[in-house]
Amino acid sequence: MRHIWSVIAAILVVASGNTSFAENAGDPKAVKSEDGKYLDKEGNPTFNVSADGTIDWYTYSGYRRYHSECHVCHGPDGMGSTYAPALKDSLKTMSYGDFLGVVASGRKNVSTSQESVMPAFGDNTNVACYMDDLYVYLRARANDAVGRVRPGKREEKPAAYTEAESACMGKPN
């Protein structure tokens, strides 16, 4: 449980620096890779799709996590539902920090006609330990870099990913 609180603290630190919607989410182009995680020029996690359609591990994992935790409300492949917005659209303008903050802390939107609530997932290890994966997958969907089907080809799971996953989930390597 100590590991999950470390993740939450890190997320809140990142999210506190930028709590409004960005004018746009920035250029998603991967400019560097660190231990199998691709980063854009701002240092935010991003996707990498090779010319042959091979995707990075984080995008693949994000697809899997999205379909295990998020699709029930946000619809298939981030396309939205009558219950929750299309994350495919939201990630076109939402910054990385905002995404982390909303997923960790939740959000409540109230208008004259309806009220919508995004529950907080900061203490759910099945979400909190994979927020970067979810962000990368949804960013790829927002930029039409991956389609609505399960990705066919993917890079191998990086050793650093396995180590971080074990630490977050509280599992020995």
N, C-alpha and C positions, 0 to 999 in steps of 0.2 A: 504494500500500500504506500510505503514511503516513496517508491519510484513514481507512482502516478501523481503524487503531490509535487514532485520535482518537475514532471512534465507540465502540470497545470501552472506552476509558478513561471516556468519558462515561456509558456504560451501567453500568460497575462502580461509579462514584461514586453514581449514582442507586440502584442495587441495594444498595449497602452500608448505606444508611440504614435499610433495612427488609428483613430477611432471613427473616422468618417469615411464615406465611400470615396474612392479615388475617381478622378475624372476618367481614367481607364486603368486597366490592370497592368499596363506596360507591355513592352515587347516580350513575348514568351520565348524568343529564340534562346536556345541553350548556348552559352558561351564558354562554360567550363564544366568539368565533372570532378567530383570529389568522392572517391570510394563508391562509384556507381550511381551517385545522386547528381542530377544535372541542375545547373543553376543559370538564371538569366543574368543580365548585366547588373541588375540591382542586388544580386545575391539571393533572390527568391527561388525556391524549388520550381522546376519546370520539367516539361516532358521532352523526350527525344524519340523521334520516329525516324528510323533509317529509310533509305530509298527503297529497300525491299519490303518495307512494312513492319520490320522488327521494332518493337517498342521497348523502352527501358523498364526495369523491374518495378520501379515506383508507380508508374502508370498502370501496369498490370495489377499490382497489389491494390491500387486505388479502385480499379474496376471491381475487384473481388470484394473489397470492404464496402464500397458503395452499395453493392447488391446484397450484402448481408445486413446492413444497418440503415441505409438512407432511402432506398428506392420505395419503401412502403409509403412514405409521405411525399417524396419529391419526384416520384414517377420513374418509369424506365429510363435509364441512361441520362438522368438529369433533365428530362424534358418537362418536368412539372406535372401537377395534377390539380384537381379542384380543391385539394386540401393544402397544398404547399407550392411555392413558386418553382419555376424552372431554374435550377442551379446552373444549367448550361448558359443561360442568359445572365444570371447574377455574376458569374465569374468573368464576364467581359469587362465589368467595371469595379468589381470588389477587389480590394488589395489583399495581399497575403495576411497582413496583421488583422484586418477586419474579419477575414474568414476564420482565422484561429480564434478570435474573440467571440464571434457568434457561436461557433461550434462548442467552444469550451463553456461559455457562460449562458448561452441561449439568448432569445430575444422575443419581445412581445410587441406586436404592431396592432394598434387600435385605430380604426376609422369609424365614421358614422354608420357604416353599413356592416362592418365585420371586425372580428378580432382574430388575429392569428398568433400562435405561440410556437416558437422553436424551443424545444426543451434543451437544457444544458447537458452536454455529453462529456464535460471535463473530467468526471469521475468514472466514466465507463472506459475501461482499458481497451475494449474492442474498437473504440473510436479514438480515444486520446492518443494511444500509441501509434496510430496510423493517420493522423491528421495531415501530414505532408503528402502521404499517398493519395488521400481523398482530394486534396487541393490540386495535385498534379494531374490526376485523372480528370477532374472537372475542368481544369484549365485546358487540357487537351481537347475535351468535348467542346468547350466554349470557342476554341479556335479551329474546330473541324479537323483536328489532326488525327483523331480516332473516330471510328464510326460507332453505331449503336450495337454492334455485335461483340461477342467475346473476342478479345485480341488473339490472333492466331500464333504469331511469333513474338517471342520476348527474349530479352537478355537474361542471362543467368542471375540468380539471386546473389548479390554481393555479400561477402563475409561481414563487412561493416554493418550491413542491414540486419543480418542475423544476430550480431552482437547487440545492437541497439534494441531490437525487438525483444530479445531475452531479458535485457536489463529493465526495459519498461514493463514487461509483463511479469517480472519477478521470477523468471525461470533461470536456472543455471545453464551455462553454455554446454 
